[in-house]
């Protein structure tokens, strides 16, 4: 009973963190409305651009569901809100984070029950960093993972793969050629200056070279659910970094990322503690829960997921 009560309290605290902590910037109720000229003078007077999300006094803005961390220089150049600025962020100019749900594929049959369905939830990091600080396997200026929704329902044979490889040789799809090494990026929890528990590989989704002057853009995604792993809980490591290897992490003759000292990585992006806390709270409240799915599958009246 005590264990169940503790679990419920922990979940409640996580939900409170999700609802109470700011996501992006939020409009201030009661703030005096600014004219368009006043908005431009106050929020849109920076050298490289400006933040289009909510600001006090603005009536028209883009809704912001991201958790941001930006360097003072990035904030100055792009008119970012002061609450986004972090002196803890290292290795990148800006990072935007949120949990995303796979809108393409819904898998059923968890635990052997055809009625139990679920979508993947992924931790997404959109990183703005200085050009040239991340090594690439292939020099391409952009990359975008091909998301083909209906294709998820059609498997292919070796015959089709052979035909595809032949086609790529004569008609290369530049934007579909990944610029980075396999398993080059990872989300790690660290303690005492070393990796205490690996949280998983982060896969590149989108890459644009020189999105802004001298700044590249990279979107990474990785599986959720780490907060339910006993190893991570026992590690007690509550500081997160994104590690970038210099080489092919998929080469099994090389050490695994979690076996490497931080000094051996090409780049280590240190996330602010406030962002780490949000990632943990989000994972606890909404990350994929395989145990819950198994329990649902074991129930004789397991309802179908919507």
PETA-V167055 format. One record per residue. N is the residue number from 1. PSI is psi in degrees with one decimal (none if undefined). Layout:
<<N:PSI> <N:PSI>>
//
This chain:
<<1:-42.9> <2:-40.5> <3:-42.8> <4:-41.8> <5:-42.7> <6:-40.8> <7:-43.3> <8:-38.8> <9:-42.6> <10:-42.0> <11:-40.5> <12:-42.0> <13:-39.5> <14:-43.3> <15:-37.1> <16:-41.2> <17:-38.9> <18:-38.1> <19:-29.5> <20:-36.0> <21:142.6> <22:137.1> <23:115.1> <24:-154.1> <25:147.3> <26:144.2> <27:142.2> <28:120.0> <29:137.6> <30:-2.9> <31:139.5> <32:132.9> <33:137.3> <34:148.3> <35:165.8> <36:-39.4> <37:-40.0> <38:-38.5> <39:-45.9> <40:-41.5> <41:-34.5> <42:-37.7> <43:-8.1> <44:41.7> <45:27.3> <46:162.6> <47:-39.1> <48:-17.0> <49:-168.9> <50:155.4> <51:129.0> <52:2.3> <53:-171.5> <54:138.8> <55:150.9> <56:126.5> <57:-15.9> <58:136.9> <59:-19.7> <60:123.4> <61:167.7> <62:127.0> <63:134.5> <64:114.4> <65:16.2> <66:154.0> <67:122.4> <68:149.9> <69:125.1> <70:153.7> <71:159.2> <72:-38.3> <73:-43.2> <74:-42.3> <75:-41.0> <76:-39.4> <77:-26.7> <78:17.8> <79:47.6> <80:150.6> <81:146.7> <82:-31.7> <83:-11.7> <84:-19.3> <85:133.8> <86:130.3> <87:-6.8> <88:-23.8> <89:122.6> <90:143.6> <91:-5.9> <92:159.9> <93:-32.5> <94:149.4> <95:130.7> <96:133.0> <97:143.7> <98:161.4> <99:132.4> <100:150.3> <101:136.5> <102:117.3> <103:-0.6> <104:-42.6> <105:131.6> <106:116.1> <107:138.2> <108:162.9> <109:15.5> <110:134.0> <111:18.3> <112:5.0> <113:120.8> <114:-18.2> <115:-11.7> <116:112.4> <117:158.1> <118:155.3> <119:149.2> <120:143.0> <121:135.2> <122:144.1> <123:123.1> <124:131.4> <125:123.3> <126:115.3> <127:131.9> <128:118.3> <129:159.8> <130:133.4> <131:131.5> <132:-3.5> <133:-12.8> <134:119.9> <135:146.9> <136:146.6> <137:-32.5> <138:131.0> <139:89.8> <140:147.3> <141:-15.2> <142:161.0> <143:138.9> <144:123.0> <145:134.8> <146:112.2> <147:108.8> <148:89.3> <149:-55.3> <150:-23.0> <151:-23.5> <152:-18.6> <153:2.8> <154:111.7> <155:163.4> <156:151.2> <157:173.5> <158:-32.2> <159:-43.7> <160:-38.6> <161:-40.0> <162:-42.5> <163:-37.4> <164:-44.1> <165:-39.6> <166:-41.2> <167:-39.3> <168:-29.5> <169:-35.8> <170:-27.3> <171:72.4> <172:137.8> <173:94.2> <174:-46.8> <175:-13.2> <176:-2.7> <177:113.2> <178:133.2> <179:-12.6> <180:163.3> <181:155.0> <182:134.6> <183:35.0> <184:-26.6> <185:140.6> <186:148.4> <187:125.1> <188:145.2> <189:132.9> <190:155.9> <191:140.2> <192:36.7> <193:17.5> <194:164.8> <195:118.0> <196:-33.4> <197:125.2> <198:135.4> <199:-6.2> <200:162.6> <201:143.3> <202:125.4> <203:135.8> <204:134.2> <205:-45.4> <206:140.8> <207:133.0> <208:122.4> <209:137.1> <210:49.0> <211:-42.5> <212:170.2> <213:112.5> <214:6.3> <215:125.9> <216:159.9> <217:134.0> <218:123.8> <219:125.8> <220:146.9> <221:145.2> <222:155.5> <223:146.5> <224:175.9> <225:0.8> <226:-28.9> <227:-9.4> <228:2.5> <229:128.8> <230:-36.3> <231:-43.3> <232:-41.1> <233:-45.6> <234:-26.6> <235:-30.2> <236:7.6> <237:119.1> <238:27.8> <239:130.3> <240:145.3> <241:157.1> <242:121.1> <243:146.5> <244:115.7> <245:158.6> <246:-18.1> <247:-166.5> <248:104.6> <249:-18.1> <250:-5.3> <251:111.1> <252:-4.6> <253:-10.6> <254:156.5> <255:148.1> <256:155.2> <257:-39.5> <258:-11.8> <259:-5.8> <260:143.9> <261:150.5> <262:-27.6> <263:-15.8> <264:-6.9> <265:151.3> <266:-33.6> <267:140.3> <268:117.5> <269:111.7> <270:120.9> <271:141.7> <272:152.4> <273:-35.8> <274:-37.5> <275:-41.2> <276:-43.7> <277:-39.3> <278:-40.5> <279:-44.7> <280:-48.2> <281:-40.7> <282:-42.5> <283:-41.0> <284:-37.1> <285:-35.2> <286:-2.1> <287:157.5> <288:132.5> <289:92.6> <290:-32.9> <291:-43.0> <292:-38.9> <293:-39.2> <294:-39.9> <295:-38.8> <296:-39.2> <297:-33.6> <298:-18.4> <299:134.9> <300:-18.9> <301:47.8> <302:117.6> <303:151.5> <304:139.8> <305:146.0> <306:none>>
//
